[in-house]
Amino acid sequence: MDLSTTETQDMLRDTLSRFLADTYSFDARQKMLASPEGRDPGIWKALSSELGLTCAPFAEELGGMGGGHIENMIMMEELGKVIAIEPWLQTVVAGGGALTAAGGQMAEALIPQIISGDCLIAFAYAEPQGRYNLADIGTSVKSDGGGHVLNGHKAVVYGAPWATHFLVTARTGGSRREREGVELFVVEANSAGISRRDYPTVDGFRASEVYFENVKLPGQAVLAGGIDLIEQVADQCTMAICAEATGMARSMLAQTVEYTQQRKQFGQPIGKFQALQHRMADMLVEAEQIASMSLMGTLRLGADAQARKTAVSAAKSKVSRSLKFVGQNAVQTHGGIGITMELAIGHYFKRSTMIENQFGGADYHLERYEALTLAA
């Protein structure tokens, strides 16, 4: 199997890498986080309308480059290297992935807006009682003539303060936790009846508690596919954050190696101490395993549902534990300064902690992997 990337994919990586090197220093990121909006909207505009990177994973007939999951993996890896707070995961991976899979009028209308940078999407799937069960939903939708009425509460909706649209999971029928009757809806963020409670997350993003009270939706707001589509989108998001973890792990390793070359103890750089060399060698092994598992899982996103889920769970369970290992050892090698706000490594560790449990932690995915393999 040829696992090498194409010339176009290499160009995309190089373009984004150079742009982020020029604009996304640690100090620049800190200023973005301290701003009222929590980000610099000009960065997203540059990524979309100026550099044209948001078109990479979309079909040519919709204005894209004809790419797919590998292009998203490449972009997320580069964004992970600088712990970027841009809504690529929410807008391009979740929103774009759902619209591409469902097709129809809504996809034709919104995907060109995602490519141009005018549409930002927040994936509102989590509820306080739901944990990792995508079918454990209290948010409900009822038919109203030719449209729908939405009511409910979604928790920790990443990117909601910036979103123009929400991608909302809701129940149209069936009982709680039942797979039947769960659907996916596209909701305009400025619709009457929507309220938010915004807050910063520990890893530097902005999220919201989003409340829907008798929100009226048009008939075309529902995306065809039901719970199967929702699980597909969640798996795509899972592999995207695994790719982000690849970039983060490599950056944490590089920063740790650089620190051990500069920090001196007993008259020599601490990087010459064999115990620390062994630690960094272990970090390298874990970082490369994250990269390998991320690629393996991404390549299986186009497989049948059971094969896809099995590969994604295998990847996420390993990535969660390996990223934790790399992050903890990076902080320990830096010592007390590693957890201060002034040093980048502590911020990488915070994002690592969130990724460890986002879209399911190691234990959850090991259990899912076991259930899927025993059922095969």
C-alpha positions in Angstrom: 0.0 0.0 0.0 1.3 3.4 -1.0 0.9 5.7 2.0 2.7 8.7 0.5 0.8 11.9 0.0 0.2 13.6 -3.4 2.0 16.7 -4.6 -1.3 18.7 -4.1 -1.6 17.4 -0.5 2.1 18.4 0.2 1.4 21.8 -1.2 -1.6 22.2 1.1 0.5 21.2 4.1 3.3 23.6 3.1 0.9 26.5 2.5 -0.8 26.1 5.9 2.5 25.5 7.7 4.1 28.6 6.4 1.0 30.7 7.1 0.8 29.5 10.7 4.5 30.1 11.2 4.0 33.7 10.2 0.8 34.5 12.0 0.3 32.0 14.9 3.1 32.4 17.3 2.4 31.6 21.0 2.2 35.3 21.9 -0.2 36.0 19.0 -2.4 33.1 20.2 -2.4 34.5 23.7 -3.6 37.9 22.4 -6.4 36.2 20.5 -7.5 34.4 23.6 -7.5 37.6 25.6 -9.6 39.4 23.0 -13.4 39.9 23.6 -14.2 37.4 20.8 -11.6 34.9 21.8 -10.1 34.7 18.3 -9.0 36.8 15.3 -11.7 36.5 12.6 -9.1 37.7 10.0 -7.3 34.4 10.4 -10.3 32.3 9.2 -10.9 34.7 6.4 -7.3 34.3 5.3 -7.5 30.5 5.5 -10.7 30.5 3.4 -11.0 33.4 0.9 -7.3 34.3 0.6 -5.5 30.9 0.7 -8.4 28.8 -0.4 -7.7 26.0 2.1 -11.2 25.4 3.2 -12.1 24.1 -0.3 -9.6 21.2 0.0 -12.0 18.4 1.2 -15.0 19.3 -0.9 -16.2 18.1 -4.3 -15.2 20.1 -7.4 -18.8 20.6 -8.4 -19.4 22.6 -5.2 -16.3 24.7 -5.6 -13.8 22.4 -3.8 -10.6 20.7 -4.8 -12.0 17.2 -4.8 -10.2 16.0 -1.7 -11.6 14.3 1.4 -10.6 12.9 4.8 -6.8 12.9 4.1 -6.9 16.6 3.4 -8.7 17.2 6.7 -6.1 15.1 8.5 -3.3 17.2 7.0 -5.0 20.5 7.9 -5.8 19.3 11.5 -2.2 18.1 12.0 -0.8 21.5 11.1 -3.3 23.3 13.2 -2.5 21.1 16.1 1.2 22.0 15.9 0.3 25.5 17.0 -2.8 24.6 19.1 -4.8 26.8 16.8 -8.3 27.8 17.9 -9.8 28.0 14.4 -13.1 26.2 13.9 -11.9 23.8 11.3 -13.2 20.7 13.2 -16.6 22.2 13.8 -17.2 23.8 10.4 -15.2 21.8 7.8 -15.1 18.4 9.4 -18.4 18.2 11.2 -20.5 20.6 9.2 -19.0 19.9 5.8 -18.9 16.2 6.4 -22.6 16.0 7.4 -23.7 18.2 4.4 -21.6 16.2 2.0 -23.0 12.9 3.1 -26.6 14.1 3.2 -26.5 16.1 0.0 -29.6 18.0 -1.2 -30.6 21.6 -1.2 -29.0 22.5 2.2 -25.6 21.1 1.1 -25.7 23.0 -2.2 -26.5 26.2 -0.3 -24.1 26.0 2.6 -20.9 24.2 1.3 -20.0 27.1 -1.0 -20.4 29.4 2.0 -18.2 27.2 4.1 -15.5 27.4 1.4 -15.8 31.2 1.2 -15.5 31.5 5.0 -19.0 33.0 5.4 -20.5 30.0 7.1 -19.3 28.9 10.5 -20.9 25.8 12.0 -21.0 24.5 15.6 -21.8 20.8 16.2 -24.4 20.7 19.0 -24.6 17.0 19.8 -23.8 16.7 23.6 -26.3 16.9 26.4 -25.6 16.9 30.2 -27.0 13.3 30.7 -25.8 11.8 27.4 -22.1 11.1 28.1 -20.8 9.5 24.9 -24.2 8.0 23.8 -25.2 9.9 20.7 -28.7 8.5 21.0 -29.3 9.7 24.6 -31.1 12.8 23.5 -33.7 15.0 25.3 -33.8 17.7 22.6 -36.9 17.2 20.6 -38.4 18.2 17.2 -42.1 18.1 16.3 -43.6 18.6 12.9 -45.4 21.9 12.4 -47.1 22.0 9.0 -44.4 21.9 6.4 -41.7 22.7 9.0 -40.4 21.7 12.5 -40.3 23.1 16.0 -37.2 22.5 18.1 -36.9 22.5 21.9 -34.0 21.4 24.1 -30.6 22.1 25.6 -27.1 21.3 24.2 -24.1 21.4 26.4 -20.4 22.4 25.7 -21.0 23.4 22.1 -17.5 24.3 20.8 -17.4 27.4 18.6 -21.1 28.3 19.3 -20.3 32.0 20.0 -18.9 32.4 16.5 -21.3 30.1 14.6 -23.7 31.2 11.9 -25.3 27.8 11.9 -25.8 24.9 14.4 -25.7 21.3 13.5 -28.2 19.9 16.0 -29.1 16.3 17.0 -32.7 16.0 18.1 -35.3 13.3 18.6 -38.4 13.2 16.4 -39.7 10.0 17.9 -38.9 6.9 19.9 -37.9 6.7 23.6 -34.7 8.0 25.2 -31.5 6.2 24.1 -33.4 4.5 21.2 -31.6 4.8 17.9 -34.7 5.2 15.9 -36.1 8.7 15.7 -32.8 10.6 16.1 -32.2 13.1 13.3 -29.7 15.8 12.4 -30.8 19.4 11.7 -29.2 22.5 10.4 -30.3 25.6 12.4 -29.5 29.2 11.7 -27.8 30.6 14.8 -29.8 33.9 14.7 -33.2 32.1 14.7 -35.8 33.3 17.2 -35.9 31.2 20.4 -32.2 30.4 20.6 -30.3 31.6 23.7 -26.7 30.9 24.8 -24.5 31.0 27.8 -20.9 31.5 26.5 -17.7 30.7 28.4 -14.0 30.0 27.7 -12.9 26.4 27.9 -9.8 25.2 29.7 -8.0 24.6 26.3 -8.5 28.1 25.0 -11.6 27.7 22.9 -15.0 29.3 23.4 -18.1 27.2 24.0 -21.7 27.6 25.0 -24.7 26.1 26.6 -27.3 26.5 23.9 -31.0 26.5 24.6 -33.7 26.1 22.0 -37.3 27.2 22.9 -39.9 26.7 20.2 -37.4 27.4 17.4 -39.2 27.1 14.0 -37.3 25.3 11.3 -38.0 24.9 7.6 -38.7 21.5 6.2 -35.3 21.2 4.4 -33.5 21.8 7.7 -33.4 18.0 8.4 -30.4 16.1 6.9 -31.2 12.6 5.6 -29.3 9.8 7.4 -30.5 9.7 11.0 -28.3 8.2 13.7 -26.1 6.5 11.1 -25.2 9.9 9.7 -24.6 11.3 13.2 -22.2 8.4 14.1 -20.4 8.9 10.8 -19.9 12.6 11.5 -18.7 11.8 15.1 -16.2 9.3 13.8 -14.9 11.8 11.2 -14.5 14.4 14.1 -12.8 11.8 16.2 -10.1 11.1 13.6 -9.7 14.8 13.0 -8.8 15.4 16.6 -6.4 12.4 16.4 -4.7 14.2 13.6 -4.6 17.3 15.7 -3.0 15.2 18.4 -0.3 14.1 15.9 0.7 17.7 15.4 0.6 18.5 19.1 2.7 15.5 20.1 5.4 16.4 17.6 5.4 20.0 18.8 5.6 19.0 22.5 8.5 16.6 21.7 10.4 19.3 19.7 9.9 21.9 22.5 11.1 19.4 25.1 14.2 18.5 23.2 15.0 22.2 22.7 14.5 22.9 26.4 16.8 20.1 27.4 19.5 21.4 25.1 19.3 24.9 26.7 18.7 24.0 30.4 21.9 23.3 32.2 22.5 21.4 35.4 25.9 20.4 36.9 27.6 22.3 34.1 26.0 20.6 31.2 22.7 20.5 29.3 20.2 18.2 30.9 19.7 16.6 27.5 22.9 14.8 28.0 21.5 12.9 31.0 20.7 9.4 30.0 17.5 9.2 32.0 16.1 12.1 30.1 17.3 10.8 26.7 15.3 7.6 27.5 12.3 9.6 28.3 12.4 11.6 25.1 13.0 8.4 23.1 9.8 7.0 24.6 8.0 10.3 23.8 9.1 9.9 20.2 7.8 6.3 20.0 4.4 7.4 21.3 4.3 10.4 19.0 4.9 8.2 16.0 2.3 5.7 17.1 -0.2 8.6 17.3 0.6 9.5 13.7 0.3 5.9 12.5 -3.0 5.2 14.3 -4.4 8.5 13.0 -3.5 7.7 9.4 -4.9 4.2 9.8 -8.2 5.4 11.2 -8.5 8.1 8.6 -8.0 5.7 5.8 -10.9 3.6 7.1 -13.4 6.4 7.3 -14.7 5.4 3.9 -15.2 1.7 4.8 -18.5 0.1 5.9 -19.9 1.2 9.2 -18.6 -1.7 11.4 -15.1 -1.5 9.9 -15.0 2.3 10.2 -16.1 2.2 13.8 -13.7 -0.5 14.7 -10.7 1.4 13.2 -11.8 4.7 14.8 -12.1 3.2 18.2 -8.7 1.4 17.9 -7.1 4.7 16.9 -8.8 6.9 19.5 -8.1 4.6 22.4 -4.4 4.5 21.6 -4.2 8.2 20.8 -5.8 9.2 24.0 -3.3 7.3 26.1 -0.2 8.2 24.0 -1.0 11.9 23.9 -1.4 11.8 27.7 2.0 10.2 28.0 3.7 12.7 25.8 2.0 15.7 27.5 2.8 14.5 31.0 6.5 13.8 30.2 6.9 17.1 28.4 5.6 19.0 31.5 7.7 16.9 33.9 10.8 17.5 31.9 10.2 21.2 31.9 9.6 21.1 35.7 7.5 23.8 37.5 7.7 26.2 34.6 5.9 23.6 32.4 2.5 24.4 34.0 2.8 28.2 34.0 0.7 30.4 31.7 3.8 32.0 30.3 5.2 28.8 28.6 3.5 27.2 25.6 4.0 23.6 26.8 1.4 24.0 29.6 -1.2 25.1 27.0 -0.4 22.1 24.8 -1.0 19.9 27.9 -4.4 21.5 28.5 -5.5 20.8 25.0 -4.1 17.3 25.3 -6.3 16.7 28.4 -9.4 17.8 26.5 -8.6 15.7 23.4 -8.1 12.6 25.7 -11.8 12.6 26.4 -13.4 14.4 23.5 -15.7 12.2 21.4 -15.0 9.4 23.8 -12.0 8.5 26.1 -9.7 5.5 25.9 -12.0 3.3 28.1 -15.1 4.1 26.1 -13.4 3.3 22.8 -11.8 0.1 24.1 -15.3 -1.1 25.1 -16.7 -0.1 21.7 -13.8 -1.9 20.0 -14.4 -5.0 22.0 -18.2 -5.0 21.2 -17.6 -4.5 17.5 -14.9 -7.2 17.2 -17.0 -9.7 19.2 -20.0 -9.0 17.0 -18.1 -9.5 13.8 
